Amino acid sequence: MHHRSMKKKKKPTNLARGLFTYLDPLATTVFVAGSFNDWKPDAAAMIQVIPGRWELEVSLPPGRHEYLFVVDGKWVVDPTAKETCPNPYGGLNAVAQA
């Protein structure tokens, strides 16, 4: 009789849940791109939960994360961000802490 060692995969416990919210009644597509997803403009689609309100919950490793919204193809800083920092393109990135 063989006894198998049943190893359970541990879920990462050091990730924080981050909720991104964007308000725009005219937007047709909204994504969030940032340092946590290699700035891929189409990697993290936000969901329109009610007309004009877009949300996305993501797992973020601890630390500081810069991000922008991509609204109908245009890069937009989060108007509700508590912190921003300059980016290399002459604009601002929003900053989230996890």
Secondary structure as UniProt FT lines:
FT   STRAND          16..23
FT   TURN            25..26
FT   STRAND          30..34
FT   HELIX           35..37
FT   TURN            38..39
FT   TURN            41..42
FT   STRAND          47..50
FT   TURN            51..52
FT   STRAND          53..60
FT   STRAND          64..71
FT   TURN            72..73
FT   STRAND          74..76
FT   TURN            79..80
FT   STRAND          84..86
FT   TURN            88..89
FT   STRAND          92..97
//
